[in-house]
Amino acid sequence: MKKTGYIYIALGAVFAASACASSLTSKTHSGVIVTYVLAAVFILAGACSGRLAPHLPRWAPRAFAAATVIGISALAALVIYGNIDTASYDEDAVIVLGCGLRGEDVGAQLKRRLDAALRYHAENPGAVIVLSGGQGEDEAVAESRAMKKYLLSKGVPEDIMVEEPSSTSTRENCTYSKELLDDRLGAGWRAAIVTSDYHVARAELHARAAGIAAAHVHGTSPIYLLIPNAVRECLGIIRQFVFGWI
């Protein structure tokens, strides 16, 4: 087996382990499925590299290697960008994007986003906090309600929080939150979006499409969940550019 074969097998093992961890700790989504597929591709490519190489065109292994480098670089760039906050902490509002609940309480991922919002609130206590998230089919209450309950338990004043309980996607998060802030603050307001690190780039794209020039603050993610979530976000960004803002 060639040296590159061992590298591909190692990559496949990392992708497979991350997909398994995500399956065991959260919902199985498109990113998890594609991560499993990529893991299988890497492992097969590594295991068969020595046997297949003589029968393939010279450009094929190079193209596969280039695609691997580009793909992993894109995933890394997505996560690195999301971990570099751009908020100035003098924005007029902060928009917290919802995600899955546990019963009527926030899940681990949403808690990290809300804790990031709490850190922002400590620096800029006058900013309006929009809690954006509707009720999924498997959720007992709207995400915005659970988010508000959590922030109230942490001492955030109720009068600066605004619930947006209707959205079912990132696009709707941004569109509906803008409508609420336009009604409350008028024109010319500035906002910071709070979401998970891997989700920042796509959230900002949707914010711009909705007419929001937003900075961002990130909630951290467990390292074992980063690959499937980053894969899903890359797929979402590609879909946005290919098919429009859907």
Secondary structure, DSSP 8 states (H G I E B T S, - for coil): --HHHHHHHHHHHHHHHHHHHHHHHS---HHHHHHHHHHHHHHHHHHHHHHHGGGS-THHHHHHHHHHHHHHHHHHHHHHHHTS----S--SEEEEE---EETTEE-HHHHHHHHHHHHHHHH-TTSEEEEE----TT-SS-HHHHHHHHHHHTT--GGGEEEE----SHHHHHHHHHHHHHHHH-SS--EEEEEEGGGHHHHHHHHHHTT---EEEEE---HHHHHHHHHHHHHHHHHHHHH---
